[in-house]
């Protein structure tokens, strides 16, 4: 099960298995809502309305957070993992066939792991450190660090088509969702407004290029992503107002232009 706001795992195996999408804005009340529109009655899984029901069935005494994505063993009803990095690795090593690309090739594991560290804390977590800062000092420190690391990745992608070279890898699945949400969400919602991704030549080229990888585009729903963020974080957006955002035609054009 993947969320429209978490396109990385969905992009990895969008066409494999009985994948359910989760509706984001519902999580502000009853929790993550499971989209029933493509439910397969032959898949052997219960028709749950909310993700918390899946968690309750797997572990009735569980009281922790209900998070996405989720990898579920439909035979036992147990949750295999709710950690995106682990799920990406599992889908690349266990649930594969001869036609699937290897997203963690042996000859690039050192570089992919290096890139993952460069992305995870400074950028993927960095946007939240900026957005959830409660003092000017914390905000100033976090935003300068974030943009410094974006400059680093811009330099990497100036020399390479994808993070680890000529073809997509696991590292790209981790970076792409953050870049995708940056201009439509983070610029306004998290006050990350010094530069947009569209202001970076290499990052914007990369964003457009990766959006054309087969299986990726159908996992993107920007309207849903924006609604989830602006409606969920009421401590920084108490009125739940969804701003107008970038001009749809211009941002859509970015995502569809592909590599030159």
PARO-521185 format. One record per residue (C-alpha): x, z, y; residue number from 0; residue in one letter. Coordinates in Angstrom, 1 decimal. Example, Ala and Ser with C-alpha at 12.3 -4.5 7.8 and 13.67 -1.06 7.14 Angstrom:
<rec px="12.3" pz="7.8" py="-4.5" n="0" res="A"/>
<rec px="13.7" pz="7.1" py="-1.1" n="1" res="S"/>
REM end
This chain:
<rec px="0.0" pz="0.0" py="0.0" n="0" res="X"/>
<rec px="1.4" pz="-1.0" py="3.4" n="1" res="X"/>
<rec px="0.2" pz="-0.6" py="6.9" n="2" res="X"/>
<rec px="-0.2" pz="-3.4" py="9.4" n="3" res="X"/>
<rec px="2.1" pz="-1.4" py="11.7" n="4" res="X"/>
<rec px="4.8" pz="-1.3" py="9.0" n="5" res="X"/>
<rec px="5.4" pz="-5.0" py="8.3" n="6" res="X"/>
<rec px="8.9" pz="-4.6" py="6.8" n="7" res="X"/>
<rec px="7.9" pz="-3.6" py="3.3" n="8" res="X"/>
<rec px="4.8" pz="-5.9" py="3.4" n="9" res="X"/>
<rec px="7.0" pz="-8.8" py="4.3" n="10" res="X"/>
<rec px="9.3" pz="-8.1" py="1.3" n="11" res="X"/>
<rec px="6.7" pz="-8.6" py="-1.3" n="12" res="X"/>
<rec px="3.6" pz="-9.8" py="0.5" n="13" res="X"/>
<rec px="2.5" pz="-12.1" py="-2.3" n="14" res="X"/>
<rec px="3.2" pz="-9.7" py="-5.2" n="15" res="X"/>
<rec px="0.7" pz="-7.4" py="-7.0" n="16" res="X"/>
<rec px="-2.4" pz="-5.8" py="-5.7" n="17" res="X"/>
<rec px="-1.3" pz="-5.0" py="-2.2" n="18" res="X"/>
<rec px="-3.8" pz="-3.1" py="0.0" n="19" res="X"/>
<rec px="-3.5" pz="-2.9" py="3.8" n="20" res="X"/>
<rec px="-4.2" pz="0.2" py="5.7" n="21" res="X"/>
<rec px="-6.2" pz="0.4" py="8.9" n="22" res="X"/>
<rec px="-4.2" pz="2.3" py="11.6" n="23" res="X"/>
<rec px="-6.7" pz="3.5" py="14.2" n="24" res="X"/>
<rec px="-8.7" pz="5.4" py="11.6" n="25" res="X"/>
<rec px="-5.8" pz="7.7" py="11.0" n="26" res="X"/>
<rec px="-6.6" pz="9.6" py="14.2" n="27" res="X"/>
<rec px="-9.7" pz="11.1" py="12.5" n="28" res="X"/>
<rec px="-10.2" pz="10.7" py="8.7" n="29" res="X"/>
<rec px="-6.7" pz="9.5" py="8.0" n="30" res="X"/>
<rec px="-5.3" pz="6.1" py="7.0" n="31" res="X"/>
<rec px="-8.3" pz="3.8" py="6.1" n="32" res="X"/>
<rec px="-7.8" pz="1.5" py="3.1" n="33" res="X"/>
<rec px="-8.9" pz="-2.1" py="3.9" n="34" res="X"/>
<rec px="-11.4" pz="-3.1" py="1.2" n="35" res="X"/>
<rec px="-11.7" pz="-6.7" py="2.2" n="36" res="X"/>
<rec px="-9.3" pz="-8.0" py="-0.5" n="37" res="X"/>
<rec px="-9.9" pz="-5.3" py="-3.1" n="38" res="X"/>
<rec px="-9.4" pz="-6.5" py="-6.7" n="39" res="X"/>
<rec px="-11.7" pz="-4.8" py="-9.2" n="40" res="X"/>
<rec px="-9.5" pz="-5.9" py="-12.0" n="41" res="X"/>
<rec px="-6.4" pz="-4.3" py="-10.7" n="42" res="X"/>
<rec px="-7.0" pz="-1.0" py="-12.4" n="43" res="X"/>
<rec px="-7.0" pz="1.2" py="-9.3" n="44" res="X"/>
<rec px="-9.8" pz="3.3" py="-7.8" n="45" res="X"/>
<rec px="-11.7" pz="2.0" py="-4.8" n="46" res="X"/>
<rec px="-10.5" pz="4.7" py="-2.4" n="47" res="X"/>
<rec px="-11.6" pz="4.6" py="1.2" n="48" res="X"/>
<rec px="-8.8" pz="6.8" py="2.6" n="49" res="X"/>
<rec px="-5.1" pz="7.1" py="1.7" n="50" res="X"/>
<rec px="-5.4" pz="10.9" py="1.5" n="51" res="X"/>
<rec px="-7.6" pz="10.4" py="-1.6" n="52" res="X"/>
<rec px="-4.7" pz="8.6" py="-3.3" n="53" res="X"/>
<rec px="-2.5" pz="11.6" py="-2.4" n="54" res="X"/>
<rec px="-5.0" pz="14.1" py="-3.6" n="55" res="X"/>
<rec px="-5.5" pz="12.4" py="-6.9" n="56" res="X"/>
<rec px="-1.7" pz="12.2" py="-7.5" n="57" res="X"/>
<rec px="-1.0" pz="15.8" py="-6.4" n="58" res="X"/>
<rec px="-4.2" pz="18.0" py="-5.8" n="59" res="X"/>
<rec px="-2.1" pz="20.8" py="-4.3" n="60" res="X"/>
<rec px="-0.2" pz="18.6" py="-1.9" n="61" res="X"/>
<rec px="-0.6" pz="19.7" py="1.8" n="62" res="X"/>
<rec px="2.1" pz="17.6" py="3.5" n="63" res="X"/>
<rec px="1.9" pz="14.5" py="5.6" n="64" res="X"/>
<rec px="0.0" pz="11.4" py="4.5" n="65" res="X"/>
<rec px="2.4" pz="8.6" py="5.2" n="66" res="X"/>
<rec px="2.9" pz="4.9" py="4.7" n="67" res="X"/>
<rec px="4.0" pz="2.8" py="2.9" n="68" res="X"/>
<rec px="3.2" pz="4.1" py="-0.6" n="69" res="X"/>
<rec px="4.3" pz="2.8" py="-3.9" n="70" res="X"/>
<rec px="1.8" pz="3.9" py="-6.5" n="71" res="X"/>
<rec px="1.9" pz="3.7" py="-10.3" n="72" res="X"/>
<rec px="-1.6" pz="2.5" py="-11.1" n="73" res="X"/>
<rec px="-1.3" pz="3.5" py="-14.8" n="74" res="X"/>
<rec px="-0.5" pz="7.2" py="-14.1" n="75" res="X"/>
<rec px="-2.0" pz="7.5" py="-10.6" n="76" res="X"/>
<rec px="1.3" pz="9.0" py="-9.5" n="77" res="X"/>
<rec px="3.0" pz="8.2" py="-6.2" n="78" res="X"/>
<rec px="6.4" pz="6.8" py="-7.0" n="79" res="X"/>
<rec px="7.7" pz="6.9" py="-3.5" n="80" res="X"/>
<rec px="6.5" pz="7.1" py="0.1" n="81" res="X"/>
<rec px="9.9" pz="6.4" py="1.6" n="82" res="X"/>
<rec px="10.2" pz="2.8" py="2.9" n="83" res="X"/>
<rec px="14.0" pz="2.5" py="2.3" n="84" res="X"/>
<rec px="13.6" pz="3.6" py="-1.3" n="85" res="X"/>
<rec px="10.6" pz="1.3" py="-1.8" n="86" res="X"/>
<rec px="12.5" pz="-1.7" py="-0.4" n="87" res="X"/>
<rec px="15.4" pz="-1.0" py="-2.9" n="88" res="X"/>
<rec px="13.0" pz="-0.6" py="-5.8" n="89" res="X"/>
<rec px="11.1" pz="-3.8" py="-5.1" n="90" res="X"/>
<rec px="14.5" pz="-5.6" py="-4.9" n="91" res="X"/>
<rec px="15.8" pz="-4.3" py="-8.2" n="92" res="X"/>
<rec px="12.8" pz="-3.6" py="-10.5" n="93" res="X"/>
<rec px="9.8" pz="-5.7" py="-9.4" n="94" res="X"/>
<rec px="11.6" pz="-9.0" py="-9.3" n="95" res="X"/>
<rec px="11.7" pz="-12.4" py="-11.0" n="96" res="X"/>
<rec px="14.1" pz="-15.2" py="-11.0" n="97" res="X"/>
<rec px="12.7" pz="-16.8" py="-7.9" n="98" res="X"/>
<rec px="12.9" pz="-13.8" py="-5.6" n="99" res="X"/>
<rec px="15.8" pz="-13.6" py="-3.1" n="100" res="X"/>
<rec px="18.3" pz="-10.8" py="-3.6" n="101" res="X"/>
<rec px="18.1" pz="-8.6" py="-0.5" n="102" res="X"/>
<rec px="20.9" pz="-6.4" py="-1.5" n="103" res="X"/>
<rec px="23.6" pz="-8.7" py="-3.0" n="104" res="X"/>
<rec px="26.6" pz="-7.0" py="-4.6" n="105" res="X"/>
<rec px="29.1" pz="-8.8" py="-2.4" n="106" res="X"/>
<rec px="27.4" pz="-7.5" py="0.8" n="107" res="X"/>
<rec px="26.4" pz="-4.0" py="-0.1" n="108" res="X"/>
<rec px="29.1" pz="-2.4" py="2.1" n="109" res="X"/>
<rec px="28.1" pz="-4.4" py="5.1" n="110" res="X"/>
<rec px="24.3" pz="-3.9" py="4.6" n="111" res="X"/>
<rec px="24.8" pz="-0.1" py="4.3" n="112" res="X"/>
<rec px="26.9" pz="-0.2" py="7.5" n="113" res="X"/>
<rec px="24.2" pz="-2.1" py="9.3" n="114" res="X"/>
<rec px="21.5" pz="0.2" py="8.0" n="115" res="X"/>
<rec px="23.3" pz="3.2" py="9.5" n="116" res="X"/>
<rec px="23.7" pz="1.3" py="12.8" n="117" res="X"/>
<rec px="19.9" pz="0.6" py="12.8" n="118" res="X"/>
<rec px="18.3" pz="3.7" py="11.4" n="119" res="X"/>
<rec px="19.2" pz="6.6" py="13.6" n="120" res="X"/>
<rec px="20.2" pz="4.9" py="16.9" n="121" res="X"/>
<rec px="17.4" pz="2.3" py="17.0" n="122" res="X"/>
<rec px="14.6" pz="2.9" py="14.6" n="123" res="X"/>
<rec px="14.5" pz="6.6" py="15.3" n="124" res="X"/>
<rec px="15.9" pz="6.2" py="18.7" n="125" res="X"/>
<rec px="12.7" pz="4.6" py="20.1" n="126" res="X"/>
<rec px="10.9" pz="7.8" py="19.1" n="127" res="X"/>
<rec px="13.5" pz="10.1" py="20.6" n="128" res="X"/>
<rec px="12.9" pz="8.3" py="23.9" n="129" res="X"/>
<rec px="9.1" pz="8.1" py="23.6" n="130" res="X"/>
<rec px="8.6" pz="11.7" py="22.6" n="131" res="X"/>
<rec px="11.1" pz="13.2" py="25.0" n="132" res="X"/>
<rec px="9.6" pz="16.1" py="26.9" n="133" res="X"/>
<rec px="12.3" pz="16.5" py="29.6" n="134" res="X"/>
<rec px="14.0" pz="14.1" py="32.0" n="135" res="X"/>
<rec px="17.4" pz="15.0" py="30.6" n="136" res="X"/>
<rec px="16.3" pz="14.3" py="27.0" n="137" res="X"/>
<rec px="14.7" pz="11.0" py="28.0" n="138" res="X"/>
<rec px="17.8" pz="9.8" py="30.0" n="139" res="X"/>
<rec px="20.2" pz="10.6" py="27.2" n="140" res="X"/>
<rec px="18.0" pz="9.0" py="24.5" n="141" res="X"/>
<rec px="17.2" pz="5.8" py="26.4" n="142" res="X"/>
<rec px="20.9" pz="5.1" py="27.4" n="143" res="X"/>
<rec px="21.9" pz="5.6" py="23.8" n="144" res="X"/>
<rec px="19.2" pz="3.2" py="22.6" n="145" res="X"/>
<rec px="20.1" pz="0.4" py="24.9" n="146" res="X"/>
<rec px="23.8" pz="0.8" py="24.1" n="147" res="X"/>
<rec px="23.0" pz="0.3" py="20.4" n="148" res="X"/>
<rec px="20.7" pz="-2.7" py="21.2" n="149" res="X"/>
<rec px="23.6" pz="-4.2" py="23.0" n="150" res="X"/>
<rec px="25.7" pz="-3.7" py="19.9" n="151" res="X"/>
<rec px="23.1" pz="-5.4" py="17.7" n="152" res="X"/>
<rec px="22.8" pz="-8.2" py="20.3" n="153" res="X"/>
<rec px="26.5" pz="-8.8" py="19.9" n="154" res="X"/>
<rec px="26.2" pz="-8.9" py="16.1" n="155" res="X"/>
<rec px="23.4" pz="-11.4" py="16.2" n="156" res="X"/>
<rec px="25.2" pz="-13.6" py="18.7" n="157" res="X"/>
<rec px="27.7" pz="-14.4" py="15.9" n="158" res="X"/>
<rec px="25.3" pz="-14.4" py="13.0" n="159" res="X"/>
<rec px="21.9" pz="-15.8" py="12.2" n="160" res="X"/>
<rec px="20.8" pz="-12.6" py="10.4" n="161" res="X"/>
<rec px="22.4" pz="-9.2" py="10.4" n="162" res="X"/>
<rec px="24.6" pz="-9.6" py="7.3" n="163" res="X"/>
<rec px="25.1" pz="-13.4" py="7.6" n="164" res="X"/>
<rec px="23.3" pz="-16.6" py="7.0" n="165" res="X"/>
<rec px="20.4" pz="-15.3" py="4.9" n="166" res="X"/>
<rec px="18.0" pz="-12.3" py="5.3" n="167" res="X"/>
<rec px="18.9" pz="-9.0" py="3.6" n="168" res="X"/>
<rec px="17.5" pz="-5.5" py="3.3" n="169" res="X"/>
<rec px="19.0" pz="-4.7" py="6.7" n="170" res="X"/>
<rec px="16.7" pz="-7.3" py="8.4" n="171" res="X"/>
<rec px="13.6" pz="-5.8" py="6.8" n="172" res="X"/>
<rec px="14.6" pz="-2.5" py="8.5" n="173" res="X"/>
<rec px="15.3" pz="-3.9" py="12.0" n="174" res="X"/>
<rec px="12.5" pz="-6.5" py="12.3" n="175" res="X"/>
<rec px="9.5" pz="-4.1" py="12.6" n="176" res="X"/>
<rec px="11.1" pz="-2.2" py="15.4" n="177" res="X"/>
<rec px="11.9" pz="-5.4" py="17.3" n="178" res="X"/>
<rec px="8.4" pz="-6.7" py="16.7" n="179" res="X"/>
<rec px="6.8" pz="-3.6" py="18.2" n="180" res="X"/>
<rec px="9.3" pz="-3.3" py="21.1" n="181" res="X"/>
<rec px="7.7" pz="-5.4" py="23.8" n="182" res="X"/>
<rec px="4.0" pz="-5.0" py="22.8" n="183" res="X"/>
<rec px="4.2" pz="-1.3" py="22.3" n="184" res="X"/>
<rec px="7.4" pz="0.6" py="23.1" n="185" res="X"/>
<rec px="8.0" pz="-0.8" py="26.6" n="186" res="X"/>
<rec px="4.8" pz="0.7" py="27.8" n="187" res="X"/>
<rec px="3.9" pz="3.5" py="25.4" n="188" res="X"/>
<rec px="7.4" pz="5.0" py="25.1" n="189" res="X"/>
<rec px="8.6" pz="4.1" py="28.6" n="190" res="X"/>
<rec px="11.4" pz="1.9" py="27.3" n="191" res="X"/>
<rec px="11.2" pz="-0.5" py="30.1" n="192" res="X"/>
<rec px="14.7" pz="-1.3" py="31.3" n="193" res="X"/>
<rec px="14.9" pz="-4.5" py="29.2" n="194" res="X"/>
<rec px="12.6" pz="-6.2" py="26.8" n="195" res="X"/>
<rec px="13.6" pz="-7.9" py="23.6" n="196" res="X"/>
<rec px="12.7" pz="-11.2" py="25.3" n="197" res="X"/>
<rec px="15.5" pz="-10.4" py="27.8" n="198" res="X"/>
<rec px="18.1" pz="-10.5" py="24.9" n="199" res="X"/>
<rec px="18.9" pz="-14.1" py="23.9" n="200" res="X"/>
<rec px="20.2" pz="-13.3" py="20.4" n="201" res="X"/>
<rec px="17.6" pz="-10.6" py="19.6" n="202" res="X"/>
<rec px="14.7" pz="-12.8" py="20.7" n="203" res="X"/>
<rec px="16.0" pz="-15.7" py="18.8" n="204" res="X"/>
<rec px="16.4" pz="-13.5" py="15.7" n="205" res="X"/>
<rec px="12.9" pz="-12.1" py="16.1" n="206" res="X"/>
<rec px="11.4" pz="-15.6" py="16.2" n="207" res="X"/>
<rec px="13.6" pz="-16.8" py="13.3" n="208" res="X"/>
<rec px="12.7" pz="-13.9" py="11.0" n="209" res="X"/>
<rec px="9.0" pz="-14.3" py="11.7" n="210" res="X"/>
<rec px="9.2" pz="-17.7" py="10.1" n="211" res="X"/>
<rec px="10.6" pz="-16.4" py="6.8" n="212" res="X"/>
<rec px="8.0" pz="-17.1" py="4.1" n="213" res="X"/>
<rec px="5.7" pz="-14.1" py="3.6" n="214" res="X"/>
<rec px="6.4" pz="-12.4" py="6.9" n="215" res="X"/>
<rec px="3.9" pz="-13.9" py="9.4" n="216" res="X"/>
<rec px="0.9" pz="-12.8" py="7.3" n="217" res="X"/>
<rec px="2.0" pz="-9.2" py="7.6" n="218" res="X"/>
<rec px="1.9" pz="-9.2" py="11.4" n="219" res="X"/>
<rec px="-1.2" pz="-8.1" py="13.3" n="220" res="X"/>
<rec px="-0.1" pz="-7.2" py="16.8" n="221" res="X"/>
<rec px="-3.6" pz="-6.2" py="17.9" n="222" res="X"/>
<rec px="-3.7" pz="-3.7" py="15.1" n="223" res="X"/>
<rec px="-0.2" pz="-2.4" py="15.8" n="224" res="X"/>
<rec px="-1.0" pz="-1.8" py="19.4" n="225" res="X"/>
<rec px="-4.3" pz="-0.1" py="18.7" n="226" res="X"/>
<rec px="-2.6" pz="2.2" py="16.2" n="227" res="X"/>
<rec px="0.1" pz="3.4" py="18.6" n="228" res="X"/>
<rec px="-1.9" pz="3.8" py="21.7" n="229" res="X"/>
<rec px="-4.8" pz="5.6" py="19.9" n="230" res="X"/>
<rec px="-2.7" pz="7.8" py="17.7" n="231" res="X"/>
<rec px="-0.3" pz="9.5" py="20.0" n="232" res="X"/>
<rec px="-2.7" pz="11.4" py="22.3" n="233" res="X"/>
<rec px="0.0" pz="13.8" py="23.4" n="234" res="X"/>
<rec px="1.6" pz="11.0" py="25.4" n="235" res="X"/>
<rec px="-1.6" pz="8.9" py="25.9" n="236" res="X"/>
<rec px="-4.4" pz="11.4" py="26.2" n="237" res="X"/>
<rec px="-7.0" pz="9.0" py="27.3" n="238" res="X"/>
<rec px="-6.4" pz="6.6" py="24.5" n="239" res="X"/>
<rec px="-6.2" pz="3.6" py="26.9" n="240" res="X"/>
<rec px="-4.8" pz="0.5" py="25.3" n="241" res="X"/>
<rec px="-2.9" pz="-1.4" py="28.1" n="242" res="X"/>
<rec px="-3.3" pz="-5.2" py="28.4" n="243" res="X"/>
<rec px="0.2" pz="-5.8" py="27.1" n="244" res="X"/>
<rec px="2.4" pz="-9.0" py="27.2" n="245" res="X"/>
<rec px="0.6" pz="-12.3" py="27.6" n="246" res="X"/>
<rec px="-0.5" pz="-13.2" py="24.1" n="247" res="X"/>
<rec px="0.3" pz="-16.8" py="24.4" n="248" res="X"/>
<rec px="3.9" pz="-16.2" py="25.5" n="249" res="X"/>
<rec px="4.6" pz="-13.6" py="22.8" n="250" res="X"/>
<rec px="2.9" pz="-15.6" py="20.1" n="251" res="X"/>
<rec px="5.0" pz="-18.6" py="21.2" n="252" res="X"/>
<rec px="8.1" pz="-16.5" py="20.7" n="253" res="X"/>
<rec px="7.1" pz="-15.6" py="17.1" n="254" res="X"/>
<rec px="6.3" pz="-19.1" py="16.2" n="255" res="X"/>
<rec px="9.2" pz="-21.0" py="17.8" n="256" res="X"/>
<rec px="11.7" pz="-20.2" py="15.0" n="257" res="X"/>
<rec px="15.4" pz="-20.9" py="15.0" n="258" res="X"/>
<rec px="16.8" pz="-23.7" py="17.1" n="259" res="X"/>
REM end
